[in-house]
Amino acid sequence: MKCKFHPEALAEFESASDYYHQISENLEARFIDEFRQIEGNLENHSHYGHPADSCRRRLNFKKFPYHLIYEIFPDHLGIFAIRHNHQDTQDYDDRSW
């Protein structure tokens, strides 16, 4: 199943990527690589993450202090948020498809 990004989730990903780019291009590349690996795992195993609330799931990055929030729809996986682990994860509730 293909992943689709909420516009705010895409902006969060770009912001995190830019942050790591400012530190090191290599670090940014590692962040992007880990995200692509997570995305591929999700597309093949949609229940890979653990429940975040009644309908959405959370999947943690392994090497970076980030996680993503997603929901399984009949025709795609909706990625609603890509967050640093110390951010409040509940303010994505108003995001919809």
N, CA, C and O atoms as a Tinker XYZ file with bonds, in Angstrom:
   388  protein
     1  N      0.847000   -1.173000    0.000000    73     2
     2  CA     0.000000    0.000000    0.000000    64     1     3
     3  C      0.897000    1.241000    0.000000    63     2     4     5
     4  O      1.886000    1.286000    0.731000    81     3
     5  N      0.573000    2.213000   -0.783000    73     3     6
     6  CA     1.389000    3.418000   -0.950000    64     5     7
     7  C      1.139000    4.433000    0.166000    63     6     8     9
     8  O      0.015000    4.592000    0.642000    81     7
     9  N      2.207000    5.112000    0.569000    73     7    10
    10  CA     2.116000    6.182000    1.570000    64     9    11
    11  C      1.781000    7.505000    0.882000    63    10    12    13
    12  O      2.317000    7.823000   -0.180000    81    11
    13  N      0.889000    8.263000    1.503000    73    11    14
    14  CA     0.582000    9.625000    1.068000    64    13    15
    15  C      0.792000   10.544000    2.265000    63    14    16    17
    16  O      0.456000   10.188000    3.395000    81    15
    17  N      1.347000   11.727000    2.015000    73    15    18
    18  CA     1.694000   12.655000    3.078000    64    17    19
    19  C      0.687000   13.781000    3.205000    63    18    20    21
    20  O      0.294000   14.398000    2.215000    81    19
    21  N      0.279000   14.038000    4.433000    73    19    22
    22  CA    -0.468000   15.258000    4.719000    64    21    23
    23  C      0.505000   16.412000    4.475000    63    22    24    25
    24  O      1.684000   16.281000    4.805000    81    23
    25  N      0.059000   17.536000    3.911000    73    23    26
    26  CA     0.982000   18.648000    3.637000    64    25    27
    27  C      1.792000   19.097000    4.866000    63    26    28    29
    28  O      2.965000   19.446000    4.737000    81    27
    29  N      1.176000   19.087000    6.042000    73    27    30
    30  CA     1.908000   19.494000    7.246000    64    29    31
    31  C      2.963000   18.462000    7.631000    63    30    32    33
    32  O      4.020000   18.825000    8.147000    81    31
    33  N      2.692000   17.187000    7.389000    73    31    34
    34  CA     3.690000   16.140000    7.664000    64    33    35
    35  C      4.879000   16.298000    6.727000    63    34    36    37
    36  O      6.027000   16.140000    7.141000    81    35
    37  N      4.605000   16.607000    5.473000    73    35    38
    38  CA     5.688000   16.826000    4.520000    64    37    39
    39  C      6.542000   18.020000    4.944000    63    38    40    41
    40  O      7.768000   17.969000    4.839000    81    39
    41  N      5.915000   19.084000    5.419000    73    39    42
    42  CA     6.651000   20.257000    5.900000    64    41    43
    43  C      7.491000   19.896000    7.125000    63    42    44    45
    44  O      8.612000   20.383000    7.269000    81    43
    45  N      6.963000   19.053000    8.002000    73    43    46
    46  CA     7.725000   18.619000    9.188000    64    45    47
    47  C      8.946000   17.799000    8.782000    63    46    48    49
    48  O     10.023000   17.949000    9.358000    81    47
    49  N      8.772000   16.936000    7.790000    73    47    50
    50  CA     9.898000   16.144000    7.290000    64    49    51
    51  C     10.969000   17.057000    6.701000    63    50    52    53
    52  O     12.154000   16.900000    6.993000    81    51
    53  N     10.555000   17.995000    5.884000    73    51    54
    54  CA    11.512000   18.920000    5.266000    64    53    55
    55  C     12.236000   19.758000    6.314000    63    54    56    57
    56  O     13.431000   20.021000    6.178000    81    55
    57  N     11.532000   20.176000    7.348000    73    55    58
    58  CA    12.140000   20.957000    8.421000    64    57    59
    59  C     13.199000   20.124000    9.160000    63    58    60    61
    60  O     14.294000   20.617000    9.432000    81    59
    61  N     12.881000   18.887000    9.478000    73    59    62
    62  CA    13.849000   18.020000   10.160000    64    61    63
    63  C     15.045000   17.757000    9.259000    63    62    64    65
    64  O     16.189000   17.782000    9.715000    81    63
    65  N     14.787000   17.506000    7.991000    73    63    66
    66  CA    15.871000   17.271000    7.036000    64    65    67
    67  C     16.781000   18.495000    6.923000    63    66    68    69
    68  O     18.005000   18.361000    6.899000    81    67
    69  N     16.188000   19.679000    6.855000    73    67    70
    70  CA    16.970000   20.918000    6.797000    64    69    71
    71  C     17.813000   21.101000    8.058000    63    70    72    73
    72  O     18.963000   21.537000    7.987000    81    71
    73  N     17.240000   20.769000    9.202000    73    71    74
    74  CA    17.973000   20.866000   10.471000    64    73    75
    75  C     19.224000   19.995000   10.415000    63    74    76    77
    76  O     20.316000   20.452000   10.755000    81    75
    77  N     19.071000   18.757000    9.993000    73    75    78
    78  CA    20.230000   17.858000    9.927000    64    77    79
    79  C     21.214000   18.287000    8.851000    63    78    80    81
    80  O     22.419000   18.079000    8.995000    81    79
    81  N     20.714000   18.887000    7.768000    73    79    82
    82  CA    21.597000   19.392000    6.716000    64    81    83
    83  C     22.508000   20.499000    7.245000    63    82    84    85
    84  O     23.677000   20.585000    6.869000    81    83
    85  N     21.960000   21.348000    8.124000    73    83    86
    86  CA    22.763000   22.424000    8.707000    64    85    87
    87  C     23.907000   21.884000    9.551000    63    86    88    89
    88  O     24.948000   22.528000    9.681000    81    87
    89  N     23.719000   20.726000   10.113000    73    87    90
    90  CA    24.772000   20.097000   10.918000    64    89    91
    91  C     25.773000   19.400000   10.013000    63    90    92    93
    92  O     26.984000   19.571000   10.151000    81    91
    93  N     25.241000   18.605000    9.075000    73    91    94
    94  CA    26.104000   17.831000    8.186000    64    93    95
    95  C     25.273000   17.238000    7.059000    63    94    96    97
    96  O     24.192000   16.698000    7.296000    81    95
    97  N     25.774000   17.336000    5.840000    73    95    98
    98  CA    25.071000   16.721000    4.708000    64    97    99
    99  C     24.979000   15.215000    4.890000    63    98   100   101
   100  O     23.990000   14.594000    4.499000    81    99
   101  N     26.013000   14.628000    5.485000    73    99   102
   102  CA    26.001000   13.193000    5.743000    64   101   103
   103  C     24.904000   12.822000    6.734000    63   102   104   105
   104  O     24.227000   11.808000    6.565000    81   103
   105  N     24.731000   13.636000    7.760000    73   103   106
   106  CA    23.689000   13.379000    8.747000    64   105   107
   107  C     22.304000   13.502000    8.112000    63   106   108   109
   108  O     21.413000   12.697000    8.384000    81   107
   109  N     22.136000   14.516000    7.263000    73   107   110
   110  CA    20.871000   14.656000    6.542000    64   109   111
   111  C     20.600000   13.423000    5.681000    63   110   112   113
   112  O     19.481000   12.910000    5.665000    81   111
   113  N     21.607000   12.953000    4.975000    73   111   114
   114  CA    21.448000   11.766000    4.116000    64   113   115
   115  C     21.068000   10.539000    4.939000    63   114   116   117
   116  O     20.248000    9.731000    4.504000    81   115
   117  N     21.653000   10.397000    6.115000    73   115   118
   118  CA    21.300000    9.265000    6.984000    64   117   119
   119  C     19.862000    9.369000    7.477000    63   118   120   121
   120  O     19.164000    8.359000    7.569000    81   119
   121  N     19.415000   10.578000    7.794000    73   119   122
   122  CA    18.032000   10.802000    8.214000    64   121   123
   123  C     17.064000   10.429000    7.080000    63   122   124   125
   124  O     16.082000    9.722000    7.304000    81   123
   125  N     17.347000   10.903000    5.880000    73   123   126
   126  CA    16.502000   10.604000    4.723000    64   125   127
   127  C     16.505000    9.107000    4.430000    63   126   128   129
   128  O     15.457000    8.531000    4.139000    81   127
   129  N     17.669000    8.479000    4.503000    73   127   130
   130  CA    17.751000    7.034000    4.267000    64   129   131
   131  C     16.908000    6.255000    5.263000    63   130   132   133
   132  O     16.203000    5.317000    4.890000    81   131
   133  N     16.979000    6.645000    6.537000    73   131   134
   134  CA    16.179000    5.943000    7.535000    64   133   135
   135  C     14.694000    6.156000    7.264000    63   134   136   137
   136  O     13.899000    5.224000    7.391000    81   135
   137  N     14.318000    7.371000    6.894000    73   135   138
   138  CA    12.916000    7.612000    6.589000    64   137   139
   139  C     12.457000    6.751000    5.417000    63   138   140   141
   140  O     11.378000    6.162000    5.472000    81   139
   141  N     13.251000    6.669000    4.370000    73   139   142
   142  CA    12.874000    5.855000    3.207000    64   141   143
   143  C     12.733000    4.381000    3.587000    63   142   144   145
   144  O     11.847000    3.687000    3.088000    81   143
   145  N     13.608000    3.912000    4.468000    73   143   146
   146  CA    13.509000    2.535000    4.932000    64   145   147
   147  C     12.193000    2.323000    5.699000    63   146   148   149
   148  O     11.500000    1.326000    5.496000    81   147
   149  N     11.869000    3.260000    6.569000    73   147   150
   150  CA    10.610000    3.179000    7.324000    64   149   151
   151  C      9.421000    3.204000    6.366000    63   150   152   153
   152  O      8.482000    2.423000    6.517000    81   151
   153  N      9.462000    4.082000    5.402000    73   151   154
   154  CA     8.373000    4.182000    4.426000    64   153   155
   155  C      8.203000    2.861000    3.669000    63   154   156   157
   156  O      7.080000    2.396000    3.474000    81   155
   157  N      9.300000    2.267000    3.251000    73   155   158
   158  CA     9.237000    0.980000    2.562000    64   157   159
   159  C      8.681000   -0.122000    3.446000    63   158   160   161
   160  O      7.883000   -0.944000    2.997000    81   159
   161  N      9.106000   -0.138000    4.711000    73   159   162
   162  CA     8.580000   -1.135000    5.648000    64   161   163
   163  C      7.072000   -0.972000    5.819000    63   162   164   165
   164  O      6.333000   -1.956000    5.838000    81   163
   165  N      6.624000    0.273000    5.944000    73   163   166
   166  CA     5.192000    0.531000    6.108000    64   165   167
   167  C      4.401000    0.086000    4.890000    63   166   168   169
   168  O      3.327000   -0.501000    5.021000    81   167
   169  N      4.930000    0.366000    3.705000    73   167   170
   170  CA     4.199000    0.010000    2.494000    64   169   171
   171  C      4.034000   -1.502000    2.372000    63   170   172   173
   172  O      3.079000   -1.971000    1.752000    81   171
   173  N      4.945000   -2.263000    2.952000    73   171   174
   174  CA     4.864000   -3.723000    2.910000    64   173   175
   175  C      4.192000   -4.330000    4.134000    63   174   176   177
   176  O      3.659000   -5.437000    4.066000    81   175
   177  N      4.215000   -3.611000    5.253000    73   175   178
   178  CA     3.664000   -4.111000    6.518000    64   177   179
   179  C      2.968000   -2.959000    7.230000    63   178   180   181
   180  O      3.545000   -2.338000    8.123000    81   179
   181  N      1.743000   -2.675000    6.842000    73   179   182
   182  CA     1.057000   -1.469000    7.305000    64   181   183
   183  C      0.809000   -1.429000    8.816000    63   182   184   185
   184  O      0.631000   -0.345000    9.372000    81   183
   185  N      0.793000   -2.565000    9.484000    73   183   186
   186  CA     0.561000   -2.581000   10.935000    64   185   187
   187  C      1.878000   -2.592000   11.723000    63   186   188   189
   188  O      1.899000   -2.957000   12.898000    81   187
   189  N      2.954000   -2.198000   11.082000    73   187   190
   190  CA     4.294000   -2.228000   11.661000    64   189   191
   191  C      4.403000   -1.393000   12.939000    63   190   192   193
   192  O      5.083000   -1.802000   13.881000    81   191
   193  N      3.761000   -0.260000   12.986000    73   191   194
   194  CA     3.813000    0.619000   14.158000    64   193   195
   195  C      2.877000    0.147000   15.257000    63   194   196   197
   196  O      2.202000   -0.874000   15.123000    81   195
   197  N      2.846000    0.897000   16.334000    73   195   198
   198  CA     1.947000    0.566000   17.445000    64   197   199
   199  C      0.847000    1.633000   17.545000    63   198   200   201
   200  O      1.038000    2.754000   17.073000    81   199
   201  N     -0.297000    1.302000   18.151000    73   199   202
   202  CA    -1.397000    2.265000   18.213000    64   201   203
   203  C     -0.992000    3.567000   18.917000    63   202   204   205
   204  O     -0.359000    3.552000   19.973000    81   203
   205  N     -1.374000    4.688000   18.301000    73   203   206
   206  CA    -1.143000    6.008000   18.899000    64   205   207
   207  C     -2.434000    6.529000   19.514000    63   206   208   209
   208  O     -2.410000    7.261000   20.504000    81   207
   209  N     -3.541000    6.154000   18.933000    73   207   210
   210  CA    -4.871000    6.491000   19.449000    64   209   211
   211  C     -5.845000    5.483000   18.837000    63   210   212   213
   212  O     -5.426000    4.412000   18.397000    81   211
   213  N     -7.113000    5.807000   18.804000    73   211   214
   214  CA    -8.108000    4.828000   18.365000    64   213   215
   215  C     -8.003000    4.448000   16.887000    63   214   216   217
   216  O     -8.430000    3.356000   16.513000    81   215
   217  N     -7.449000    5.313000   16.040000    73   215   218
   218  CA    -7.382000    4.983000   14.616000    64   217   219
   219  C     -6.009000    5.202000   13.982000    63   218   220   221
   220  O     -5.780000    4.764000   12.855000    81   219
   221  N     -5.113000    5.857000   14.666000    73   219   222
   222  CA    -3.791000    6.133000   14.085000    64   221   223
   223  C     -2.709000    5.334000   14.792000    63   222   224   225
   224  O     -2.872000    4.884000   15.926000    81   223
   225  N     -1.606000    5.174000   14.086000    73   223   226
   226  CA    -0.499000    4.382000   14.603000    64   225   227
   227  C      0.763000    5.237000   14.642000    63   226   228   229
   228  O      0.871000    6.236000   13.931000    81   227
   229  N      1.700000    4.841000   15.467000    73   227   230
   230  CA     2.971000    5.559000   15.627000    64   229   231
   231  C      4.105000    4.591000   15.302000    63   230   232   233
   232  O      4.079000    3.425000   15.696000    81   231
   233  N      5.092000    5.095000   14.582000    73   231   234
   234  CA     6.277000    4.311000   14.256000    64   233   235
   235  C      7.508000    5.155000   14.543000    63   234   236   237
   236  O      7.675000    6.240000   13.985000    81   235
   237  N      8.364000    4.651000   15.412000    73   235   238
   238  CA     9.571000    5.368000   15.813000    64   237   239
   239  C     10.721000    5.111000   14.848000    63   238   240   241
   240  O     10.894000    4.004000   14.336000    81   239
   241  N     11.493000    6.150000   14.617000    73   239   242
   242  CA    12.763000    5.980000   13.913000    64   241   243
   243  C     13.694000    5.237000   14.866000    63   242   244   245
   244  O     13.531000    5.332000   16.082000    81   243
   245  N     14.649000    4.512000   14.344000    73   243   246
   246  CA    15.579000    3.775000   15.206000    64   245   247
   247  C     16.819000    4.593000   15.560000    63   246   248   249
   248  O     17.331000    4.495000   16.675000    81   247
   249  N     17.304000    5.402000   14.612000    73   247   250
   250  CA    18.570000    6.105000   14.811000    64   249   251
   251  C     18.417000    7.589000   15.096000    63   250   252   253
   252  O     19.393000    8.264000   15.423000    81   251
   253  N     17.210000    8.097000   14.976000    73   251   254
   254  CA    16.954000    9.521000   15.201000    64   253   255
   255  C     15.783000    9.659000   16.167000    63   254   256   257
   256  O     14.924000    8.778000   16.220000    81   255
   257  N     15.734000   10.750000   16.933000    73   255   258
   258  CA    14.658000   10.926000   17.923000    64   257   259
   259  C     13.361000   11.441000   17.291000    63   258   260   261
   260  O     12.808000   12.452000   17.724000    81   259
   261  N     12.892000   10.740000   16.274000    73   259   262
   262  CA    11.684000   11.106000   15.544000    64   261   263
   263  C     10.734000    9.925000   15.458000    63   262   264   265
   264  O     11.118000    8.771000   15.649000    81   263
   265  N      9.495000   10.247000   15.166000    73   263   266
   266  CA     8.473000    9.223000   14.920000    64   265   267
   267  C      7.487000    9.779000   13.909000    63   266   268   269
   268  O      7.415000   10.989000   13.696000    81   267
   269  N      6.734000    8.895000   13.295000    73   267   270
   270  CA     5.672000    9.355000   12.426000    64   269   271
   271  C      4.347000    8.787000   12.891000    63   270   272   273
   272  O      4.278000    7.713000   13.488000    81   271
   273  N      3.305000    9.534000   12.600000    73   271   274
   274  CA     1.936000    9.157000   12.935000    64   273   275
   275  C      1.221000    8.895000   11.610000    63   274   276   277
   276  O      1.236000    9.734000   10.709000    81   275
   277  N      0.595000    7.721000   11.504000    73   275   278
   278  CA    -0.077000    7.384000   10.262000    64   277   279
   279  C     -1.389000    6.662000   10.528000    63   278   280   281
   280  O     -1.645000    6.170000   11.627000    81   279
   281  N     -2.208000    6.615000    9.490000    73   279   282
   282  CA    -3.486000    5.914000    9.553000    64   281   283
   283  C     -3.601000    5.026000    8.323000    63   282   284   285
   284  O     -3.160000    5.388000    7.232000    81   283
   285  N     -4.193000    3.872000    8.518000    73   283   286
   286  CA    -4.384000    2.926000    7.426000    64   285   287
   287  C     -5.757000    3.174000    6.800000    63   286   288   289
   288  O     -6.784000    3.057000    7.469000    81   287
   289  N     -5.762000    3.515000    5.524000    73   287   290
   290  CA    -6.981000    3.704000    4.755000    64   289   291
   291  C     -7.118000    2.532000    3.776000    63   290   292   293
   292  O     -6.147000    1.807000    3.557000    81   291
   293  N     -8.290000    2.332000    3.188000    73   291   294
   294  CA    -8.446000    1.201000    2.262000    64   293   295
   295  C     -7.486000    1.228000    1.070000    63   294   296   297
   296  O     -7.064000    0.178000    0.584000    81   295
   297  N     -7.141000    2.435000    0.599000    73   295   298
   298  CA    -6.309000    2.521000   -0.604000    64   297   299
   299  C     -4.924000    3.144000   -0.395000    63   298   300   301
   300  O     -4.150000    3.242000   -1.347000    81   299
   301  N     -4.602000    3.564000    0.827000    73   299   302
   302  CA    -3.279000    4.151000    1.086000    64   301   303
   303  C     -3.015000    4.235000    2.589000    63   302   304   305
   304  O     -3.900000    4.006000    3.414000    81   303
   305  N     -1.776000    4.571000    2.910000    73   303   306
   306  CA    -1.387000    4.891000    4.285000    64   305   307
   307  C     -1.239000    6.405000    4.356000    63   306   308   309
   308  O     -0.450000    6.986000    3.611000    81   307
   309  N     -1.978000    7.036000    5.229000    73   307   310
   310  CA    -1.909000    8.483000    5.371000    64   309   311
   311  C     -0.947000    8.862000    6.478000    63   310   312   313
   312  O     -1.184000    8.553000    7.645000    81   311
   313  N      0.143000    9.533000    6.114000    73   311   314
   314  CA     1.110000    9.999000    7.110000    64   313   315
   315  C      0.686000   11.408000    7.524000    63   314   316   317
   316  O      0.699000   12.343000    6.724000    81   315
   317  N      0.307000   11.531000    8.808000    73   315   318
   318  CA    -0.236000   12.781000    9.319000    64   317   319
   319  C      0.800000   13.664000    9.996000    63   318   320   321
   320  O      0.643000   14.884000   10.020000    81   319
   321  N      1.855000   13.075000   10.545000    73   319   322
   322  CA     2.841000   13.868000   11.286000    64   321   323
   323  C      4.179000   13.156000   11.294000    63   322   324   325
   324  O      4.246000   11.927000   11.329000    81   323
   325  N      5.234000   13.939000   11.262000    73   323   326
   326  CA     6.604000   13.453000   11.459000    64   325   327
   327  C      7.183000   14.365000   12.527000    63   326   328   329
   328  O      7.434000   15.545000   12.282000    81   327
   329  N      7.391000   13.808000   13.710000    73   327   330
   330  CA     7.690000   14.616000   14.886000    64   329   331
   331  C      8.945000   14.190000   15.623000    63   330   332   333
   332  O      9.337000   13.024000   15.623000    81   331
   333  N      9.557000   15.182000   16.250000    73   331   334
   334  CA    10.615000   14.909000   17.206000    64   333   335
   335  C      9.952000   14.286000   18.426000    63   334   336   337
   336  O      8.830000   14.655000   18.771000    81   335
   337  N     10.613000   13.366000   19.072000    73   335   338
   338  CA    10.010000   12.640000   20.194000    64   337   339
   339  C      9.640000   13.530000   21.372000    63   338   340   341
   340  O      8.838000   13.120000   22.211000    81   339
   341  N     10.195000   14.723000   21.463000    73   339   342
   342  CA     9.880000   15.607000   22.582000    64   341   343
   343  C      8.784000   16.626000   22.242000    63   342   344   345
   344  O      8.485000   17.504000   23.052000    81   343
   345  N      8.189000   16.516000   21.058000    73   343   346
   346  CA     7.077000   17.390000   20.692000    64   345   347
   347  C      5.766000   16.764000   21.130000    63   346   348   349
   348  O      5.649000   15.544000   21.237000    81   347
   349  N      4.801000   17.600000   21.376000    73   347   350
   350  CA     3.452000   17.128000   21.704000    64   349   351
   351  C      2.867000   16.452000   20.473000    63   350   352   353
   352  O      2.748000   17.075000   19.418000    81   351
   353  N      2.505000   15.190000   20.599000    73   351   354
   354  CA     2.009000   14.444000   19.452000    64   353   355
   355  C      0.512000   14.565000   19.252000    63   354   356   357
   356  O     -0.015000   14.041000   18.271000    81   355
   357  N     -0.184000   15.232000   20.142000    73   355   358
   358  CA    -1.638000   15.271000   20.032000    64   357   359
   359  C     -2.151000   16.418000   19.162000    63   358   360   361
   360  O     -3.340000   16.442000   18.844000    81   359
   361  N     -1.315000   17.353000   18.772000    73   359   362
   362  CA    -1.846000   18.463000   17.990000    64   361   363
   363  C     -2.023000   18.126000   16.514000    63   362   364   365
   364  O     -2.298000   19.019000   15.712000    81   363
   365  N     -1.875000   16.891000   16.147000    73   363   366
   366  CA    -2.154000   16.458000   14.785000    64   365   367
   367  C     -3.607000   16.002000   14.633000    63   366   368   369
   368  O     -4.045000   15.696000   13.525000    81   367
   369  N     -4.352000   15.956000   15.733000    73   367   370
   370  CA    -5.713000   15.415000   15.721000    64   369   371
   371  C     -6.639000   16.104000   14.729000    63   370   372   373
   372  O     -7.564000   15.483000   14.206000    81   371
   373  N     -6.396000   17.375000   14.469000    73   371   374
   374  CA    -7.284000   18.090000   13.552000    64   373   375
   375  C     -6.924000   17.900000   12.087000    63   374   376   377
   376  O     -7.593000   18.445000   11.209000    81   375
   377  N     -5.885000   17.142000   11.817000    73   375   378
   378  CA    -5.491000   16.881000   10.435000    64   377   379
   379  C     -6.341000   15.755000    9.862000    63   378   380   381
   380  O     -6.519000   14.711000   10.489000    81   379
   381  N     -6.855000   15.982000    8.680000    73   379   382
   382  CA    -7.680000   14.962000    8.040000    64   381   383
   383  C     -7.349000   14.874000    6.561000    63   382   384   385
   384  O     -6.642000   15.715000    6.005000    81   383
   385  N     -7.871000   13.856000    5.958000    73   383   386
   386  CA    -7.648000   13.652000    4.528000    64   385   387
   387  C     -8.791000   14.207000    3.739000    63   386   388
   388  O     -8.787000   14.131000    2.510000    81   387
